[in-house]
Amino acid sequence: MSAEDLEKYETEQELQLYREYRDVVGLFSHVVETERRFYLCNEVDVQVRGEGSEVFFDVRMSDAWVWDVYRPARFVKNVRVITFKDVNVEEIAKADIEFPKGENFPR
C-alpha cells in the first residue's frame, strides 16, 4: 500500500465518521471533550478528585457515542474517563445541530 493509498483510505474513513456524527448528533444532549476523545452522550457526571496539586477529573457518561475513526463500535452504554487534563462539557442546543443543505455539503 502506497502512502497515497493510505492517505486516501484515512480521508475516506474520516469522512465516513463525520457522516455518522451528523446522523447521530440529534440523539444526544451533551458533548464531552477530553484530551484524547470527543463524545456525544445523554448523561454526564464530572467529579473533581484529589487534593492540592494532585487533582484529577472522574468523568462518567451514559449512552455515549465516541468520535474515534479506529473503533469498530462507537456506541457505548457506559464510559468512564479519568484524566488530569481539562474536560469540556456542553449541553447541545437543538438549534446547534442543524446542518446546511446543499450540493457542496458532504452527505
TORGUVEX-504612 format. One record per residue: residue number from 1; residue in one letter; x negated, y, z negated of N, C-alpha, C in turn. Coordinates in pm, whole numbers. Example, Ala and Ser with C-alpha at 12.3 -4.5 7.8 and 13.67 -1.06 7.14 Angstrom:
2
<site i="1" aa="a" n_xx="-1319" n_yy="-569" n_zz="-780" ca_xx="-1230" ca_yy="-450" ca_zz="-780" c_xx="-1320" c_yy="-330" c_zz="-780"/>
<site i="2" aa="s" n_xx="-1285" n_yy="-225" n_zz="-708" ca_xx="-1367" ca_yy="-106" ca_zz="-714" c_xx="-1290" c_yy="3" c_zz="-787"/>
END
This chain:
107
<site i="1" aa="m" n_xx="-85" n_yy="-117" n_zz="0" ca_xx="0" ca_yy="0" ca_zz="0" c_xx="-90" c_yy="124" c_zz="0"/>
<site i="2" aa="s" n_xx="-66" n_yy="212" n_zz="93" ca_xx="-147" ca_yy="333" ca_zz="104" c_xx="-100" c_yy="437" c_zz="2"/>
<site i="3" aa="a" n_xx="-183" n_yy="537" n_zz="-18" ca_xx="-148" ca_yy="646" ca_zz="-110" c_xx="-23" c_yy="718" c_zz="-61"/>
<site i="4" aa="e" n_xx="-11" n_yy="731" n_zz="71" ca_xx="107" ca_yy="796" ca_zz="129" c_xx="233" c_yy="714" c_zz="103"/>
<site i="5" aa="d" n_xx="224" n_yy="581" n_zz="115" ca_xx="338" ca_yy="494" ca_zz="87" c_xx="378" c_yy="503" c_zz="-59"/>
<site i="6" aa="l" n_xx="279" n_yy="506" n_zz="-147" ca_xx="307" ca_yy="516" ca_zz="-289" c_xx="374" c_yy="648" c_zz="-323"/>
<site i="7" aa="e" n_xx="326" n_yy="756" n_zz="-265" ca_xx="386" ca_yy="887" ca_zz="-289" c_xx="530" c_yy="891" c_zz="-238"/>
<site i="8" aa="k" n_xx="554" n_yy="833" n_zz="-122" ca_xx="690" ca_yy="828" ca_zz="-65" c_xx="782" c_yy="746" c_zz="-156"/>
<site i="9" aa="y" n_xx="733" n_yy="634" n_zz="-206" ca_xx="811" ca_yy="550" ca_zz="-297" c_xx="847" c_yy="627" c_zz="-424"/>
<site i="10" aa="e" n_xx="749" n_yy="694" n_zz="-484" ca_xx="774" ca_yy="769" ca_zz="-606" c_xx="872" c_yy="883" c_zz="-583"/>
<site i="11" aa="t" n_xx="863" n_yy="949" n_zz="-470" ca_xx="956" ca_yy="1056" ca_zz="-436" c_xx="1098" c_yy="1002" c_zz="-423"/>
<site i="12" aa="e" n_xx="1113" n_yy="888" n_zz="-357" ca_xx="1244" ca_yy="826" ca_zz="-342" c_xx="1302" c_yy="784" c_zz="-477"/>
<site i="13" aa="q" n_xx="1217" n_yy="730" n_zz="-566" ca_xx="1262" ca_yy="691" ca_zz="-699" c_xx="1309" c_yy="812" c_zz="-779"/>
<site i="14" aa="e" n_xx="1235" n_yy="922" n_zz="-773" ca_xx="1274" ca_yy="1043" ca_zz="-844" c_xx="1405" c_yy="1100" c_zz="-791"/>
<site i="15" aa="l" n_xx="1423" n_yy="1097" n_zz="-660" ca_xx="1548" ca_yy="1145" ca_zz="-602" c_xx="1665" c_yy="1056" c_zz="-644"/>
<site i="16" aa="q" n_xx="1644" n_yy="926" n_zz="-647" ca_xx="1748" ca_yy="834" ca_zz="-693" c_xx="1782" c_yy="860" c_zz="-839"/>
<site i="17" aa="l" n_xx="1681" n_yy="887" n_zz="-922" ca_xx="1704" ca_yy="918" ca_zz="-1063" c_xx="1782" c_yy="1047" c_zz="-1078"/>
<site i="18" aa="y" n_xx="1747" n_yy="1148" n_zz="-1001" ca_xx="1820" ca_yy="1275" ca_zz="-1006" c_xx="1966" c_yy="1254" c_zz="-969"/>
<site i="19" aa="r" n_xx="1990" n_yy="1175" n_zz="-866" ca_xx="2129" ca_yy="1148" ca_zz="-824" c_xx="2205" c_yy="1076" c_zz="-934"/>
<site i="20" aa="e" n_xx="2140" n_yy="982" n_zz="-1000" ca_xx="2206" ca_yy="912" ca_zz="-1112" c_xx="2237" c_yy="1011" c_zz="-1223"/>
<site i="21" aa="y" n_xx="2142" n_yy="1098" n_zz="-1256" ca_xx="2164" ca_yy="1201" ca_zz="-1358" c_xx="2285" c_yy="1286" c_zz="-1322"/>
<site i="22" aa="r" n_xx="2291" n_yy="1329" n_zz="-1198" ca_xx="2401" ca_yy="1412" ca_zz="-1152" c_xx="2534" c_yy="1340" c_zz="-1168"/>
<site i="23" aa="d" n_xx="2535" n_yy="1210" n_zz="-1146" ca_xx="2658" ca_yy="1132" ca_zz="-1156" c_xx="2702" c_yy="1108" c_zz="-1301"/>
<site i="24" aa="v" n_xx="2607" n_yy="1101" n_zz="-1395" ca_xx="2643" ca_yy="1065" ca_zz="-1532" c_xx="2646" c_yy="1181" c_zz="-1630"/>
<site i="25" aa="v" n_xx="2591" n_yy="1295" n_zz="-1597" ca_xx="2579" ca_yy="1405" ca_zz="-1694" c_xx="2715" c_yy="1444" c_zz="-1753"/>
<site i="26" aa="g" n_xx="2821" n_yy="1434" n_zz="-1677" ca_xx="2954" ca_yy="1470" ca_zz="-1726" c_xx="3008" c_yy="1376" c_zz="-1833"/>
<site i="27" aa="l" n_xx="2944" n_yy="1263" n_zz="-1854" ca_xx="2988" ca_yy="1166" ca_zz="-1954" c_xx="2934" c_yy="1197" c_zz="-2094"/>
<site i="28" aa="f" n_xx="2842" n_yy="1293" n_zz="-2103" ca_xx="2771" ca_yy="1316" ca_zz="-2228" c_xx="2792" c_yy="1457" c_zz="-2281"/>
<site i="29" aa="s" n_xx="2769" n_yy="1472" n_zz="-2413" ca_xx="2793" ca_yy="1601" ca_zz="-2478" c_xx="2664" c_yy="1672" c_zz="-2520"/>
<site i="30" aa="h" n_xx="2550" n_yy="1602" n_zz="-2522" ca_xx="2425" ca_yy="1663" ca_zz="-2568" c_xx="2308" c_yy="1627" c_zz="-2478"/>
<site i="31" aa="v" n_xx="2214" n_yy="1719" n_zz="-2472" ca_xx="2085" ca_yy="1698" ca_zz="-2407" c_xx="1981" c_yy="1701" c_zz="-2519"/>
<site i="32" aa="v" n_xx="1893" n_yy="1601" n_zz="-2521" ca_xx="1785" ca_yy="1597" ca_zz="-2619" c_xx="1655" c_yy="1583" c_zz="-2543"/>
<site i="33" aa="e" n_xx="1561" n_yy="1673" n_zz="-2574" ca_xx="1432" ca_yy="1671" ca_zz="-2507" c_xx="1322" c_yy="1655" c_zz="-2612"/>
<site i="34" aa="t" n_xx="1239" n_yy="1552" n_zz="-2593" ca_xx="1124" ca_yy="1531" ca_zz="-2679" c_xx="999" c_yy="1549" c_zz="-2592"/>
<site i="35" aa="e" n_xx="881" n_yy="1531" n_zz="-2651" ca_xx="760" ca_yy="1549" ca_zz="-2571" c_xx="743" c_yy="1440" c_zz="-2467"/>
<site i="36" aa="r" n_xx="811" n_yy="1327" n_zz="-2483" ca_xx="793" ca_yy="1215" ca_zz="-2390" c_xx="913" c_yy="1185" c_zz="-2303"/>
<site i="37" aa="r" n_xx="1034" n_yy="1220" n_zz="-2347" ca_xx="1153" ca_yy="1180" ca_zz="-2274" c_xx="1260" c_yy="1290" c_zz="-2276"/>
<site i="38" aa="f" n_xx="1355" n_yy="1271" n_zz="-2187" ca_xx="1473" ca_yy="1356" ca_zz="-2176" c_xx="1592" c_yy="1262" c_zz="-2187"/>
<site i="39" aa="y" n_xx="1688" n_yy="1295" n_zz="-2274" ca_xx="1802" ca_yy="1208" ca_zz="-2299" c_xx="1932" c_yy="1286" c_zz="-2281"/>
<site i="40" aa="l" n_xx="2035" n_yy="1215" n_zz="-2239" ca_xx="2172" ca_yy="1261" ca_zz="-2250" c_xx="2236" c_yy="1169" c_zz="-2353"/>
<site i="41" aa="c" n_xx="2320" n_yy="1224" n_zz="-2442" ca_xx="2384" ca_yy="1139" ca_zz="-2541" c_xx="2513" c_yy="1203" c_zz="-2590"/>
<site i="42" aa="n" n_xx="2592" n_yy="1125" n_zz="-2662" ca_xx="2717" ca_yy="1176" ca_zz="-2716" c_xx="2707" c_yy="1205" c_zz="-2865"/>
<site i="43" aa="e" n_xx="2611" n_yy="1146" n_zz="-2933" ca_xx="2588" ca_yy="1175" ca_zz="-3074" c_xx="2439" c_yy="1187" c_zz="-3097"/>
<site i="44" aa="v" n_xx="2400" n_yy="1289" n_zz="-3174" ca_xx="2259" ca_yy="1307" ca_zz="-3207" c_xx="2247" c_yy="1356" c_zz="-3350"/>
<site i="45" aa="d" n_xx="2149" n_yy="1302" n_zz="-3422" ca_xx="2121" ca_yy="1342" ca_zz="-3559" c_xx="1970" c_yy="1361" c_zz="-3570"/>
<site i="46" aa="v" n_xx="1927" n_yy="1481" n_zz="-3610" ca_xx="1785" ca_yy="1511" ca_zz="-3626" c_xx="1759" c_yy="1537" c_zz="-3774"/>
<site i="47" aa="q" n_xx="1670" n_yy="1458" n_zz="-3830" ca_xx="1630" ca_yy="1475" ca_zz="-3970" c_xx="1483" c_yy="1514" c_zz="-3976"/>
<site i="48" aa="v" n_xx="1452" n_yy="1614" n_zz="-4058" ca_xx="1314" ca_yy="1654" ca_zz="-4081" c_xx="1264" c_yy="1575" c_zz="-4201"/>
<site i="49" aa="r" n_xx="1153" n_yy="1505" n_zz="-4181" ca_xx="1098" ca_yy="1418" ca_zz="-4286" c_xx="956" c_yy="1463" c_zz="-4321"/>
<site i="50" aa="g" n_xx="910" n_yy="1424" n_zz="-4437" ca_xx="774" ca_yy="1454" ca_zz="-4478" c_xx="765" c_yy="1579" c_zz="-4562"/>
<site i="51" aa="e" n_xx="642" n_yy="1612" n_zz="-4597" ca_xx="617" ca_yy="1730" ca_zz="-4682" c_xx="493" c_yy="1803" c_zz="-4634"/>
<site i="52" aa="g" n_xx="489" n_yy="1933" n_zz="-4659" ca_xx="372" ca_yy="2014" ca_zz="-4625" c_xx="342" c_yy="2010" c_zz="-4477"/>
<site i="53" aa="s" n_xx="217" n_yy="1980" n_zz="-4443" ca_xx="178" ca_yy="1977" ca_zz="-4302" c_xx="208" c_yy="1844" c_zz="-4236"/>
<site i="54" aa="e" n_xx="254" n_yy="1746" n_zz="-4311" ca_xx="286" ca_yy="1613" ca_zz="-4258" c_xx="436" c_yy="1600" c_zz="-4230"/>
<site i="55" aa="v" n_xx="492" n_yy="1694" n_zz="-4156" ca_xx="634" ca_yy="1694" ca_zz="-4123" c_xx="654" c_yy="1627" c_zz="-3988"/>
<site i="56" aa="f" n_xx="758" n_yy="1543" n_zz="-3978" ca_xx="794" ca_yy="1482" ca_zz="-3851" c_xx="945" c_yy="1482" c_zz="-3837"/>
<site i="57" aa="f" n_xx="991" n_yy="1455" n_zz="-3716" ca_xx="1133" ca_yy="1452" ca_zz="-3686" c_xx="1177" c_yy="1309" c_zz="-3662"/>
<site i="58" aa="d" n_xx="1288" n_yy="1273" n_zz="-3723" ca_xx="1350" ca_yy="1142" ca_zz="-3703" c_xx="1480" c_yy="1170" c_zz="-3627"/>
<site i="59" aa="v" n_xx="1481" n_yy="1135" n_zz="-3499" ca_xx="1594" ca_yy="1166" ca_zz="-3411" c_xx="1667" c_yy="1036" c_zz="-3379"/>
<site i="60" aa="r" n_xx="1798" n_yy="1035" n_zz="-3404" ca_xx="1881" ca_yy="919" ca_zz="-3372" c_xx="1991" c_yy="961" c_zz="-3276"/>
<site i="61" aa="m" n_xx="2008" n_yy="882" n_zz="-3172" ca_xx="2109" ca_yy="910" ca_zz="-3071" c_xx="2195" c_yy="787" c_zz="-3046"/>
<site i="62" aa="s" n_xx="2321" n_yy="810" n_zz="-3011" ca_xx="2412" ca_yy="702" ca_zz="-2975" c_xx="2466" c_yy="726" c_zz="-2836"/>
<site i="63" aa="d" n_xx="2496" n_yy="617" n_zz="-2767" ca_xx="2549" ca_yy="623" ca_zz="-2631" c_xx="2463" c_yy="715" c_zz="-2545"/>
<site i="64" aa="a" n_xx="2342" n_yy="673" n_zz="-2519" ca_xx="2244" ca_yy="758" ca_zz="-2453" c_xx="2211" c_yy="710" c_zz="-2312"/>
<site i="65" aa="w" n_xx="2163" n_yy="805" n_zz="-2234" ca_xx="2106" ca_yy="780" ca_zz="-2101" c_xx="1967" c_yy="841" c_zz="-2102"/>
<site i="66" aa="v" n_xx="1867" n_yy="766" n_zz="-2057" ca_xx="1727" ca_yy="807" ca_zz="-2064" c_xx="1677" c_yy="844" c_zz="-1925"/>
<site i="67" aa="w" n_xx="1617" n_yy="963" n_zz="-1914" ca_xx="1555" ca_yy="1005" ca_zz="-1787" c_xx="1417" c_yy="939" c_zz="-1784"/>
<site i="68" aa="d" n_xx="1407" n_yy="828" n_zz="-1715" ca_xx="1280" ca_yy="757" ca_zz="-1702" c_xx="1286" c_yy="674" c_zz="-1575"/>
<site i="69" aa="v" n_xx="1209" n_yy="715" n_zz="-1478" ca_xx="1213" ca_yy="652" ca_zz="-1346" c_xx="1170" c_yy="506" c_zz="-1353"/>
<site i="70" aa="y" n_xx="1094" n_yy="467" n_zz="-1455" ca_xx="1042" ca_yy="331" ca_zz="-1462" c_xx="1126" c_yy="235" c_zz="-1545"/>
<site i="71" aa="r" n_xx="1232" n_yy="285" n_zz="-1608" ca_xx="1320" ca_yy="197" ca_zz="-1686" c_xx="1421" c_yy="129" c_zz="-1594"/>
<site i="72" aa="p" n_xx="1435" n_yy="-2" n_zz="-1603" ca_xx="1536" ca_yy="-70" ca_zz="-1521" c_xx="1678" c_yy="-43" c_zz="-1571"/>
<site i="73" aa="a" n_xx="1695" n_yy="-23" n_zz="-1702" ca_xx="1826" ca_yy="7" ca_zz="-1759" c_xx="1815" c_yy="138" c_zz="-1837"/>
<site i="74" aa="r" n_xx="1884" n_yy="240" n_zz="-1789" ca_xx="1871" ca_yy="371" ca_zz="-1853" c_xx="1979" c_yy="398" c_zz="-1957"/>
<site i="75" aa="f" n_xx="2087" n_yy="320" n_zz="-1958" ca_xx="2191" ca_yy="337" ca_zz="-2060" c_xx="2150" c_yy="258" c_zz="-2184"/>
<site i="76" aa="v" n_xx="2152" n_yy="327" n_zz="-2300" ca_xx="2109" ca_yy="266" ca_zz="-2425" c_xx="2214" c_yy="295" c_zz="-2531"/>
<site i="77" aa="k" n_xx="2251" n_yy="192" n_zz="-2608" ca_xx="2352" ca_yy="209" ca_zz="-2712" c_xx="2301" c_yy="297" c_zz="-2826"/>
<site i="78" aa="n" n_xx="2181" n_yy="269" n_zz="-2876" ca_xx="2123" ca_yy="346" ca_zz="-2985" c_xx="1975" c_yy="372" c_zz="-2956"/>
<site i="79" aa="v" n_xx="1932" n_yy="494" n_zz="-2987" ca_xx="1792" ca_yy="533" ca_zz="-2967" c_xx="1743" c_yy="598" c_zz="-3096"/>
<site i="80" aa="r" n_xx="1620" n_yy="564" n_zz="-3133" ca_xx="1556" ca_yy="632" ca_zz="-3246" c_xx="1418" c_yy="677" c_zz="-3200"/>
<site i="81" aa="v" n_xx="1389" n_yy="805" n_zz="-3222" ca_xx="1261" ca_yy="863" ca_zz="-3185" c_xx="1201" c_yy="925" c_zz="-3311"/>
<site i="82" aa="i" n_xx="1077" n_yy="890" n_zz="-3338" ca_xx="1000" ca_yy="952" ca_zz="-3446" c_xx="890" c_yy="1033" c_zz="-3378"/>
<site i="83" aa="t" n_xx="883" n_yy="1164" n_zz="-3408" ca_xx="785" ca_yy="1247" ca_zz="-3340" c_xx="736" c_yy="1360" c_zz="-3431"/>
<site i="84" aa="f" n_xx="611" n_yy="1396" n_zz="-3412" ca_xx="553" ca_yy="1511" ca_zz="-3480" c_xx="565" c_yy="1637" c_zz="-3395"/>
<site i="85" aa="k" n_xx="611" n_yy="1621" n_zz="-3273" ca_xx="623" ca_yy="1733" ca_zz="-3179" c_xx="764" c_yy="1791" c_zz="-3186"/>
<site i="86" aa="d" n_xx="783" n_yy="1904" n_zz="-3116" ca_xx="912" ca_yy="1971" ca_zz="-3113" c_xx="1019" c_yy="1884" c_zz="-3049"/>
<site i="87" aa="v" n_xx="1141" n_yy="1903" n_zz="-3094" ca_xx="1259" ca_yy="1837" ca_zz="-3038" c_xx="1359" c_yy="1946" c_zz="-3004"/>
<site i="88" aa="n" n_xx="1413" n_yy="1941" n_zz="-2884" ca_xx="1513" ca_yy="2038" ca_zz="-2841" c_xx="1646" c_yy="1965" c_zz="-2824"/>
<site i="89" aa="v" n_xx="1750" n_yy="2015" n_zz="-2890" ca_xx="1884" ca_yy="1957" ca_zz="-2880" c_xx="1978" c_yy="2067" c_zz="-2835"/>
<site i="90" aa="e" n_xx="2054" n_yy="2038" n_zz="-2729" ca_xx="2151" ca_yy="2134" ca_zz="-2678" c_xx="2284" c_yy="2065" c_zz="-2654"/>
<site i="91" aa="e" n_xx="2391" n_yy="2135" n_zz="-2687" ca_xx="2523" ca_yy="2085" ca_zz="-2653" c_xx="2552" c_yy="2127" c_zz="-2510"/>
<site i="92" aa="i" n_xx="2603" n_yy="2035" n_zz="-2432" ca_xx="2632" ca_yy="2062" ca_zz="-2291" c_xx="2768" c_yy="2131" c_zz="-2281"/>
<site i="93" aa="a" n_xx="2766" n_yy="2251" n_zz="-2227" ca_xx="2892" ca_yy="2320" ca_zz="-2196" c_xx="2942" c_yy="2262" c_zz="-2064"/>
<site i="94" aa="k" n_xx="3066" n_yy="2228" n_zz="-2057" ca_xx="3119" ca_yy="2164" ca_zz="-1936" c_xx="3097" c_yy="2249" c_zz="-1811"/>
<site i="95" aa="a" n_xx="3093" n_yy="2381" n_zz="-1825" ca_xx="3069" ca_yy="2467" ca_zz="-1709" c_xx="2924" c_yy="2452" c_zz="-1660"/>
<site i="96" aa="d" n_xx="2834" n_yy="2406" n_zz="-1749" ca_xx="2693" ca_yy="2390" ca_zz="-1714" c_xx="2666" c_yy="2272" c_zz="-1621"/>
<site i="97" aa="i" n_xx="2763" n_yy="2183" n_zz="-1606" ca_xx="2737" ca_yy="2062" ca_zz="-1528" c_xx="2796" c_yy="2068" c_zz="-1388"/>
<site i="98" aa="e" n_xx="2841" n_yy="2183" n_zz="-1347" ca_xx="2891" ca_yy="2198" ca_zz="-1211" c_xx="2774" c_yy="2202" c_zz="-1114"/>
<site i="99" aa="f" n_xx="2777" n_yy="2120" n_zz="-1012" ca_xx="2672" ca_yy="2118" ca_zz="-911" c_xx="2723" c_yy="2181" c_zz="-783"/>
<site i="100" aa="p" n_xx="2638" n_yy="2258" n_zz="-719" ca_xx="2682" ca_yy="2321" ca_zz="-594" c_xx="2710" c_yy="2217" c_zz="-487"/>
<site i="101" aa="k" n_xx="2803" n_yy="2248" n_zz="-402" ca_xx="2837" ca_yy="2161" ca_zz="-291" c_xx="2778" c_yy="2224" c_zz="-164"/>
<site i="102" aa="g" n_xx="2729" n_yy="2142" n_zz="-77" ca_xx="2676" ca_yy="2195" ca_zz="47" c_xx="2586" c_yy="2096" c_zz="116"/>
<site i="103" aa="e" n_xx="2556" n_yy="2123" n_zz="238" ca_xx="2476" ca_yy="2032" ca_zz="319" c_xx="2332" c_yy="2025" c_zz="272"/>
<site i="104" aa="n" n_xx="2277" n_yy="2132" n_zz="217" ca_xx="2137" ca_yy="2135" ca_zz="178" c_xx="2112" c_yy="2080" c_zz="38"/>
<site i="105" aa="f" n_xx="2218" n_yy="2049" n_zz="-34" ca_xx="2203" ca_yy="1998" ca_zz="-169" c_xx="2199" c_yy="1845" c_zz="-165"/>
<site i="106" aa="p" n_xx="2100" n_yy="1782" n_zz="-230" ca_xx="2092" ca_yy="1634" ca_zz="-225" c_xx="2213" c_yy="1571" c_zz="-291"/>
<site i="107" aa="r" n_xx="2262" n_yy="1466" n_zz="-232" ca_xx="2377" ca_yy="1393" ca_zz="-288" c_xx="2336" c_yy="1258" c_zz="-334"/>
END
